Structures are given as C-alpha cells and as structure tokens.
Amino acid sequence: MSYPFLKGHGTENDFVVLPDPDGTVHGDLSTERVRALCDRRAGLGADGVLRAVRRAEGWFMDYRNADGSVSEMCGNGVRVFARYLHDHQGEPFPMRIETRDGVKVLDLAGDELTADMGTPVVLGETTVSVDGRSWAAQHVSMGNPHAVAFVDDLADAGTLREAPDHDPSVYPDGVNVEFVVRRGEHHVAMRVHERGAGETRSCGTGACAVAVAAALADGAPRGTAYRVDVLGGTLTIVWTDDDRILMTGPAVLVADGVTDL
Ligand SMILES: N[C@@H](CCC[C@H](N)C(=O)O)C(=O)O
C-alpha cells in the first residue's frame, strides 16, 4: 500500500507526519509500520510519527515514539503538526490541536510557533543513574513523565545509548530523562534520553520540565523566560502567572512524498 508522508523537525527532534484525515489510511497504525518509518537506515528516519486525524472539533495528533510506543504528548511534535495543518490543510492560527494530553493551542510567534502546553505537575524528587553514577532528579509531568537531573557537565551522562536507570515504582511506564547544566541567569542547556526513542537532539516537553525544575530551584517569579539550549537548537519557555507553560521554538517541514513502508 502506498501512502503520503511529510518529514519535519523542531530543533532537530524529527518526525514523519502521516496525513490520515478520515482514519482510513492507517486505521490502527501498527508498531511495525512506525518502526519501519522511523528506521534511520532502512526507512525515512525519525524520532517519532505524527498521524493527523480529523475530529469533529479539529485535528487529533496521534503520536508514536520511534519504537512504536504511544506517548501522551510531544512538544516539538505539536509545533511541527501545527505547521503541517497550517501549510497543507489551510488551518489558521491560533489553532487547537487535540492530543492524548488534552487540547493544546498553537500560535505564530514570528517565524516560530508558541504552544500552550498546559499546567505542569511537580511530583517530587527521585533518582536517576547512568553507569553507576546517580543524581537527584525532579519528577515533572508535562502530560508525559520526566526526570530532570542537574549535573556538573553534560558529558557526565555518558553516551546515553542505554536508558538511564530509574525507580520503576515512580515511573511504571518508563520516563524521559533530562540532564541539565547552567549556562547563565535563566539559561540552561540539556541532553535528553527519550522513552521509546533513545538520545534525541531535543525534547519539547523535556525542555518545559527542565524550565519548571530550574524556576523552582531559582525561586524565579512566574513570567520569567527560560532559554533552554538543546543539541538541535534553542527553546524558550515561560511559566505564566496562571500556571501554564508556553513553549516557543521552530517547526519546519523539509520533505514530502509517497512511501509503501
Ligand atoms: N520528543 C517529544 C516527546 C516524545 C514523547 C516521549 N518520548 C515520551 O515517551 O513521553 C517532545 O518534544 O516533547
């Protein structure tokens, strides 16, 4: 079966977009197809898949990690998804996008996009470990689970080829782990190991969780803008007075075509 696809990225967190307005192209998208599409040697290559399904109230973002697993939310993905809906489906900004973590509102911010990511949930301290070294980490939910660990040097996290060890009673469904260093006032840099994808060049929900953990540690007033550098670029995160996280960053489409993967 041949079907259309697009390829895009947000701060080099890359995605295959699968248009499936009526849900008739992919039906129940299989794990095997997601893995084949995301394969960087035999497929198109991506950290995840964004299936676009039309709903009565708008569009639903069916997000899958590269290993085929489902996640509640993807911050870089939702910006790429909005770019696709605007450029290829004629949807105007601001736009509402349904996700497994509820409705997100996306708007233009110059060349970039801002996503209202909703209210973060801070769930306390936990521990993560790599190669026998352990760090205290802040457990933050952005709809999906994150463990944010401040380290002295981003190289301390090693290769991140394997998932960091974590407490399975805290994260029964796995976790995204961010390692963070300070770069200046309200300015941090991070690396991430994503659940279901391995080390990626960026994670939008991860950057939001990092900004929340940094703002709490700094006692920063609401409304403070945090610059979060990722391997693939920079995201700007604001925790607003009304307890919402606004994430601003790029979203670009780089290719489209037809595949039978
Ligand atoms: N890259 C995403 C997060 C994708 C989902 C994550 N791997 C999970 O399993 O929760 C982002 O930009 O937020």
The ligand as a Gaussian input file, in Angstrom:
#p B3LYP/6-31G(d) Opt

LIG

0 1
 N       10.122000      14.481000      21.704000
 C        8.928000      14.769000      22.391000
 C        8.479000      13.777000      23.428000
 C        8.038000      12.488000      22.772000
 C        7.403000      11.510000      23.727000
 C        8.344000      10.933000      24.723000
 N        9.437000      10.192000      24.133000
 C        7.545000      10.037000      25.682000
 O        7.541000       8.807000      25.513000
 O        6.900000      10.582000      26.568000
 C        8.798000      16.202000      22.802000
 O        9.279000      17.047000      22.032000
 O        8.137000      16.504000      23.794000

